[in-house]
Amino acid sequence: MRVAAYVRVSTDEQADKGNSLLEQKERLEAYCKAMGWNRPMFFEDDGFSAKDMRRPDAQKMIERVKNNEFEIVLTSKLDRMSRNLLDMLQFVKLLEEHNCSYVSASEGFDTSTAVGRMVLQLLAAFAEFERERISERVKDNMMSLARNTDKAITLPCYGYDIVEGKYEINDIEAQYVKLMFELAEEGHGHRMIAKRLNEAGAATKRGKLWDQTNVKRLMRTETIAGIMIYNKRQNKNGKMTMRDKKDWIIKNDNHPAIINHERFDRVQEIFKTRSVAHKHAENETYLLTGLVKCKYCGKNMKGNTSRHKNKYGEYTYFRYICSSYVAGYGCKHHAVHRDDLEEQIVERIKMVATSSENQIKMVIAPSRSFDDEIKELKNQLSKINKKMQKQIEAYENDLISAEDLKAARERVDLERTELNVQLKKLENRKGNEIDIKQKAKDLLGDITGIDRVKSKNAIRLLIDHIIVENDQASVVWRS
């Protein structure tokens, strides 16, 4: 009989002699000898859990099974192969398709018989149940640590090390984090920032080159602003998805910040405005890319360069042209000259920056207000209060003990405190919104400077969109 013997230990089991790789190998060799089978070919995964089948040697063995190289797959116990019932059943089905049986030495069954297949399903179900119970206990412990301590409960992101269980700034990496934010404030995108980091000799936490994906991921991570967020994502069927924000555990000032909150938020806003211009964000030819809209059809007006020759020589038109007109949809509006429109917008910004209060009427783009965020937090506080009331009613009806009520009260008080901190912070921000006139004044130097890329980025921070009717522009400002 051609036998493939699979052995595995997880990181936590390596000290357990009953599950050691050597112990498993000796047991499986003895089993094959007792059954009169050939000496098995071993496949070994050291330090991998059984939550799924994505393990190097397990995959190698499966590929060789598909090539019909084995008649039996042997493990010392069922949970060495997998603790996921669906994975196990799919694996057994694959073996059957290639005339191969699965045998567990300890449980004493094989899938070549109906009884063996039934026992397999029962044992696999219990193995999956055990794994899920372990997972629940680990999650509960981690949630408690996240709420009640400032200990590091995840691996450190770039810029930090873990020292005595807490996040501590790595001075060398922190310098590169600050460089990323400086470059972003100068108008560079994620791709260019990655290029500059690689040129400077910086490497990621894993020693690899930077690319725009890992730069973007790091610069959006609240950890570098001293904020700890736990329970933000979950694994659903092998895919990472975002949880509802009310389920997040958020702790401000949990550890030393590399980037302060205000600067972190400002750079997030810069990248949001860059998304409007897409791949043209760093192109200096057109300052208003992604901002200009046609009054007549509502479509975007895009930069269009047209070169012509006549008897006097070659000349170039720079225009913003209606995309609906270009596509032939019949919009009657055609185009506006680039220089005329850009000069008009810059003059409008100058007027706003230098005007006295209420001298110029401005249209501000609607956005999610602070009131909406405050309302959401108050709703969460109301739900917590109702939850506590139910616990009190359960105690009065002898459904829970006094100890259970006390634990529930402590948990609710902690959640209430965290929400009140967030609420107070939002209410303070509401009274200090950046005045658009002051913002225009602060950005005016960049907007009127000779660096058109910097001017373009500054304009996007100030203006939400521009509506063009004939040659006249109406500005809608960012709130």
C-alpha positions in Angstrom: 0.0 0.0 0.0 1.3 3.4 -0.9 0.9 5.5 2.2 1.2 9.3 2.8 1.6 10.0 6.5 0.8 13.5 7.6 2.1 15.0 10.9 1.5 18.5 12.3 2.0 20.5 15.5 0.8 24.0 16.2 3.1 26.5 18.0 1.4 25.9 21.3 1.7 22.1 21.0 5.4 21.9 20.4 6.2 21.4 24.1 3.5 18.6 24.3 5.3 15.3 23.9 2.1 13.5 23.1 1.7 15.7 20.0 5.4 16.1 19.1 6.4 15.4 15.5 8.8 12.6 16.5 6.1 10.9 18.6 3.6 11.1 15.7 6.1 9.7 13.2 7.1 6.7 15.5 3.4 5.9 16.0 2.5 6.0 12.3 5.5 3.9 11.3 4.5 1.3 13.9 0.9 1.4 12.6 2.0 0.8 9.0 4.2 -2.1 10.1 1.4 -3.7 12.1 -1.0 -3.4 9.1 1.6 -4.8 6.7 1.8 -1.7 4.7 4.9 -0.1 3.0 6.9 2.5 5.0 5.0 5.8 4.7 6.1 8.9 3.0 6.0 11.7 5.6 4.6 15.2 5.1 5.3 17.6 8.0 3.9 21.0 9.0 5.7 22.4 12.0 4.0 25.4 13.8 0.7 25.5 11.9 -2.8 25.4 13.3 -5.7 23.2 12.0 -8.2 26.0 11.4 -7.9 25.3 7.7 -5.9 23.3 5.1 -3.7 26.2 4.0 -0.4 24.6 5.1 2.7 24.0 2.9 3.1 20.3 3.2 -0.6 19.6 3.5 -1.0 21.3 0.1 2.0 19.3 -1.4 0.4 16.1 -0.2 -2.9 17.0 -1.7 -1.3 17.7 -5.1 0.4 14.3 -5.1 -3.0 12.7 -4.1 -4.5 14.3 -7.2 -1.7 12.6 -9.2 -2.9 9.3 -7.8 0.4 8.6 -6.1 -1.1 7.3 -2.8 -3.8 4.8 -1.7 -4.0 5.9 1.9 -3.5 9.1 3.8 -2.7 8.4 7.5 -2.6 10.7 10.5 -2.2 9.9 14.2 -5.4 11.7 15.1 -8.2 13.4 13.1 -7.4 16.9 14.4 -3.8 16.6 13.0 -5.4 16.9 9.5 -8.1 19.5 10.3 -10.5 20.8 12.9 -12.8 22.3 10.3 -15.7 19.9 9.5 -16.3 21.3 6.0 -12.6 21.2 5.1 -12.4 17.6 6.4 -15.4 16.4 4.4 -14.2 18.1 1.2 -10.8 16.5 1.8 -12.3 13.0 2.2 -14.4 13.5 -1.0 -11.2 14.5 -2.9 -9.5 11.3 -1.7 -12.4 9.2 -2.8 -12.3 10.8 -6.3 -8.6 9.6 -6.5 -9.2 6.1 -5.1 -7.5 7.0 -1.8 -8.7 6.4 1.8 -8.2 8.4 4.9 -7.1 6.5 8.1 -6.7 7.8 11.7 -4.4 5.6 13.7 -5.7 6.6 17.2 -9.4 6.7 16.4 -9.1 3.4 14.5 -11.3 4.0 11.5 -10.8 4.5 7.8 -13.1 6.0 5.1 -13.2 3.0 2.9 -16.1 1.8 5.0 -19.5 3.4 5.7 -19.0 3.1 9.5 -15.6 4.8 9.1 -17.2 7.7 7.2 -19.9 8.2 9.8 -17.4 8.2 12.7 -15.3 10.7 10.8 -18.2 13.1 10.5 -19.0 12.8 14.2 -15.4 13.3 15.3 -14.8 16.2 12.8 -17.9 17.9 14.2 -16.6 17.7 17.7 -13.1 18.8 16.6 -14.6 21.9 15.0 -16.7 22.6 18.1 -13.6 22.4 20.3 -11.7 24.8 18.0 -14.6 27.3 18.0 -14.8 27.2 21.8 -11.1 27.9 22.1 -11.5 30.7 19.6 -14.3 32.2 21.7 -12.3 32.1 24.9 -9.3 33.7 23.2 -11.5 36.5 21.8 -13.1 37.2 25.2 -9.7 37.4 26.8 -8.4 39.8 24.1 -11.5 42.0 24.3 -11.0 42.2 28.1 -7.4 43.2 27.6 -8.3 45.8 25.0 -10.8 47.4 27.3 -9.0 47.3 30.6 -5.3 47.7 29.9 -2.8 49.6 27.7 -0.9 46.4 26.9 0.0 45.7 23.2 -2.5 43.0 22.1 -1.5 42.8 18.5 1.8 42.8 16.6 3.4 46.3 16.4 2.9 48.2 13.2 5.8 50.0 11.5 7.2 52.7 13.8 6.8 50.7 17.0 8.3 47.9 19.0 6.8 46.0 21.9 8.8 46.5 25.1 7.6 44.9 28.3 4.2 44.3 26.8 3.6 47.9 25.6 4.1 49.8 22.4 7.3 51.9 22.3 8.4 54.1 19.5 11.2 52.8 17.3 13.1 56.0 16.7 14.6 55.0 13.3 11.2 53.8 11.8 9.4 56.8 13.3 11.6 59.1 11.3 10.5 57.4 8.1 6.8 57.6 9.2 7.3 61.4 9.7 8.9 61.6 6.3 5.8 59.9 4.8 3.5 62.6 6.2 5.9 65.4 5.2 5.8 64.1 1.6 2.0 63.8 1.7 1.7 67.4 2.9 3.9 68.4 0.0 1.4 66.8 -2.4 3.0 63.4 -3.1 0.8 60.3 -3.5 1.4 56.8 -2.1 3.3 55.6 -5.1 5.8 58.5 -5.0 6.2 58.2 -1.2 7.0 54.5 -1.6 9.6 55.4 -4.2 11.2 58.0 -1.9 11.3 55.6 1.0 13.1 52.9 -1.1 15.6 55.5 -2.4 16.3 56.4 1.2 17.0 52.7 2.0 14.0 52.2 4.3 12.4 48.7 4.5 9.1 47.5 5.9 8.8 45.7 9.2 9.4 42.4 7.2 12.5 43.8 5.5 10.8 44.2 2.1 10.6 47.2 -0.3 7.8 49.7 0.1 5.0 49.8 -2.4 1.9 52.1 -2.6 -0.3 49.5 -1.0 1.6 49.1 2.3 2.3 52.9 2.4 -1.4 53.6 2.1 -2.2 50.9 4.7 0.3 52.3 7.2 -0.7 56.0 6.8 -4.3 55.1 7.4 -3.5 53.1 10.6 -4.6 55.0 13.7 -1.9 53.3 15.8 0.7 55.9 14.6 -1.5 58.6 16.1 -1.5 56.9 19.5 -5.0 55.4 19.0 -5.7 51.8 19.7 -8.6 50.3 17.8 -9.5 46.6 18.4 -12.3 44.4 17.0 -12.3 46.6 13.8 -12.3 43.7 11.3 -13.4 40.1 11.2 -12.7 37.0 9.1 -15.8 35.9 7.2 -15.3 32.8 5.1 -11.6 33.6 4.6 -12.2 37.3 3.7 -11.5 40.2 6.0 -14.5 42.5 6.4 -15.1 45.6 8.5 -17.3 45.3 11.6 -19.9 47.8 12.5 -18.3 50.8 14.1 -20.3 50.4 17.3 -18.5 47.1 17.9 -15.0 48.7 17.8 -13.0 49.2 21.0 -11.3 52.6 20.6 -8.8 54.0 23.1 -7.3 57.4 22.4 -3.8 58.2 23.8 -3.3 54.5 24.4 0.4 54.8 23.7 3.0 57.5 22.5 1.9 59.0 19.1 4.4 59.4 16.2 1.9 61.8 14.4 -0.4 64.0 16.4 -4.2 63.7 15.9 -4.6 66.9 14.0 -1.9 66.2 11.5 -3.1 62.6 11.1 -6.6 63.8 10.3 -5.3 66.6 8.0 -3.3 64.1 5.9 -6.3 61.8 5.6 -8.2 64.7 4.2 -5.5 65.4 1.7 -5.7 61.9 0.4 -9.5 62.1 0.1 -9.1 65.1 -2.1 -6.5 63.4 -4.2 -9.0 60.6 -5.0 -11.1 63.1 -6.9 -8.3 63.7 -9.4 -7.3 60.0 -9.6 -4.2 59.3 -11.7 -3.9 63.0 -12.6 -3.4 64.1 -9.0 0.3 64.9 -9.6 -0.1 66.3 -13.1 0.5 70.1 -13.1 -1.1 70.8 -16.5 -4.6 71.3 -15.1 -5.1 72.7 -11.6 -8.8 71.9 -11.3 -8.8 68.2 -12.3 -11.8 66.4 -10.9 -13.4 69.6 -9.6 -15.1 71.2 -12.6 -18.7 70.2 -13.5 -20.9 71.4 -16.4 -24.0 73.4 -15.3 -26.1 72.1 -18.2 -25.7 68.3 -17.9 -24.0 67.9 -14.5 -21.1 65.8 -16.0 -17.4 66.4 -15.2 -15.4 68.7 -17.4 -12.0 67.2 -18.1 -8.7 68.7 -19.1 -8.2 68.6 -22.9 -5.0 69.6 -24.7 -5.3 70.3 -28.4 -2.4 71.2 -30.7 -2.8 72.9 -34.1 -0.6 74.2 -36.9 -1.2 77.0 -39.4 0.9 79.2 -41.6 2.0 81.2 -38.5 3.3 78.2 -36.6 2.1 75.7 -34.0 -0.1 76.6 -31.1 -1.8 74.7 -28.2 -5.2 75.0 -26.7 -5.7 74.1 -23.0 -9.3 73.6 -22.2 -11.7 72.1 -19.7 -14.2 70.3 -22.0 -17.6 68.7 -21.1 -17.3 64.9 -21.0 -20.9 64.5 -22.2 -20.1 66.7 -25.2 -17.1 64.6 -26.1 -19.1 61.4 -25.8 -21.7 62.8 -28.2 -24.6 62.9 -25.8 -25.7 66.4 -27.1 -24.8 68.7 -24.2 -24.9 72.2 -25.7 -22.0 73.4 -23.6 -18.6 72.8 -25.1 -15.6 74.1 -23.2 -13.9 76.8 -21.2 -10.3 78.0 -21.6 -8.0 76.6 -18.9 -6.2 79.9 -18.1 -9.4 81.9 -17.9 -11.1 79.5 -15.5 -8.1 78.9 -13.3 -7.4 82.7 -13.0 -11.1 83.2 -12.1 -10.9 80.6 -9.4 -7.6 81.9 -7.9 -9.0 85.4 -7.8 -12.1 84.1 -6.0 -9.9 82.4 -3.4 -7.9 85.6 -3.0 -11.2 87.5 -2.4 -12.3 85.0 0.2 -8.9 85.1 2.0 -8.8 88.9 2.2 -12.5 89.8 2.7 -14.0 90.7 6.0 -16.6 88.5 7.6 -19.9 88.1 5.8 -18.6 90.2 2.9 -18.8 87.4 0.4 -21.6 84.9 0.3 -20.3 81.3 0.0 -22.0 78.0 -0.9 -20.6 75.2 1.3 -20.9 71.6 0.3 -23.2 69.5 2.4 -21.4 66.8 4.4 -22.0 64.6 7.4 -22.2 67.1 10.2 -20.8 66.8 13.7 -24.4 66.7 14.8 -24.9 63.4 13.1 -21.9 61.9 14.7 -23.0 63.2 18.1 -26.5 61.8 17.6 -25.0 58.4 16.8 -22.9 58.4 20.0 -25.9 59.4 22.0 -27.9 56.5 20.5 -25.2 54.1 21.6 -25.3 55.5 25.1 -29.1 55.0 25.1 -28.7 51.4 24.0 -26.1 50.8 26.8 -28.5 52.2 29.4 -31.3 49.9 28.2 -28.9 47.0 28.3 -28.1 47.8 31.9 -31.8 48.1 32.8 -32.4 44.6 31.4 -29.6 43.2 33.6 -31.2 44.8 36.6 -34.6 43.3 35.7 -32.9 39.9 35.3 -31.4 40.2 38.8 -34.8 41.2 40.3 -36.4 38.1 38.7 -33.6 35.9 40.1 -32.3 35.1 36.6 -28.7 36.2 37.4 -26.7 36.5 40.6 -25.4 39.6 42.3 -21.9 38.8 41.0 -23.2 38.7 37.4 -25.0 42.0 37.9 -21.8 43.6 39.3 -19.7 42.3 36.4 -22.4 43.7 33.9 -22.4 47.1 35.6 -18.6 47.3 35.5 -18.6 46.4 31.8 -21.4 48.9 31.0 -19.7 51.7 33.0 -16.5 51.2 31.1 -18.3 51.3 27.7 -20.2 54.4 28.9 -17.0 56.2 29.9 -15.4 55.5 26.5 -18.4 56.8 24.6 -18.6 59.9 26.8 -14.9 60.7 26.1 -15.6 60.4 22.3 -18.7 62.6 22.7 -16.9 65.3 24.6 -14.1 65.3 22.0 -16.7 65.8 19.2 -18.5 68.5 21.0 -15.2 70.4 21.5 -14.4 70.0 17.8 -17.8 71.3 16.8 -17.1 74.7 18.4 -13.7 74.9 16.6 -14.4 74.1 13.0 -11.8 75.6 10.6 -13.2 78.8 9.1 -13.1 78.7 5.3 -11.8 82.2 5.2 -9.0 81.4 7.5 -8.3 78.2 5.6 -8.1 80.2 2.3 -5.7 82.6 4.0 -3.5 79.8 5.2 -3.4 78.1 1.8 -3.1 81.3 -0.3 0.7 81.2 -0.5 0.7 77.6 -1.9 -2.2 78.5 -4.3 -0.5 81.5 -5.8 3.0 80.0 -5.8 5.0 78.8 -8.8 4.7 75.1 -7.8 1.5 74.1 -9.7 1.3 70.6 -8.1 1.3 72.2 -4.6 -1.2 74.8 -5.8 -3.4 72.0 -7.1 -3.4 70.1 -3.8 -4.2 73.3 -1.9 -7.1 74.1 -4.1 -8.6 70.6 -3.6 -8.4 71.1 0.2 -10.4 74.3 -0.1 -13.0 73.6 -2.9 -15.5 70.8 -3.2 -16.5 71.4 -6.8 -16.9 74.2 -9.4 -19.9 74.6 -11.6 -19.3 76.2 -15.0 -22.0 78.0 -17.0 -20.7 79.5 -20.2 -17.5 81.2 -19.0 -18.7 81.9 -15.4 -17.9 79.6 -12.5 -19.7 79.0 -9.2 -17.6 77.7 -6.4 -18.9 75.2 -3.8 -16.5 75.2 -0.8 -15.4 72.3 1.3 -16.9 72.4 4.8 
